[in-house]
Amino acid sequence: MMSQNEPNLELYERERVVFEAIKNSPNSHHNELIKQIVPKFMAKTTFEKTRDSLLDKEIIFVRKQGNMKFYLPTENYEVKLQHKIERNTTNSFHDLKLKIKKLDFDYSHKDVDEKIAVANFLLKNLIHVDNGFTILDSAKNPKRTLYHDEHLTIQQLIHNVFEIIRKDRDFETIFPAIMGNLEILISRGSSDK
């Protein structure tokens, strides 16, 4: 059984096949690409979903010439991706800070299931944002922590969430549920199963 966080290897393989066809045949229009890929590698609807996924991720873009569509690899993809990660990570970081500030007032008024859902959401997203800053640190300068203040703030925000949970009257019910979910996020073994 595959968890939601594990990569879908079939999707990656399909994306690679479509991307390589586009990269190797930049003058092939939409219908020519379909002839190259369908049915040898995948069905037509699978090709279209895979193409849409590559477009959504901005790995490729469309150039229209008359009534024909040509797909091309995005220029400077690495730089554009880094900017996108930085923008999304920074926006999420500031959004989470505001949500946690409000949490101190709202948390005790929620029912137990809402408390568990909110805490899981916040902790999961704080971990994801911290990972985003780690990726940016690695890409920009692997010998220095450029986002030191942000990492420290995330650490403090995680602590704040746990303090709010500890003070709550439903702590004994909420805490095990939250830690069970958190354990799934952070205690993955390094070996493939």
VENKAMO-V461568 format. One record per run of one state. SS is the DSSP state (2 for helix, 1 for strand, 0 for the rest). FROM is the first residue (numbers start at 0). TO is the last residue. Records with the same first field share a line. If there is no record, write none. Layout:
SS->FROM-TO ; FROM-TO
//
This chain:
0->0-7 ; 24-27 ; 37-42 ; 56-58 ; 65-66 ; 73-75 ; 109-110 ; 140-146 ; 167-169 ; 186-192
2->8-23 ; 29-36 ; 43-55 ; 76-108 ; 111-139 ; 147-166 ; 170-185
1->28-28 ; 59-64 ; 67-72
//
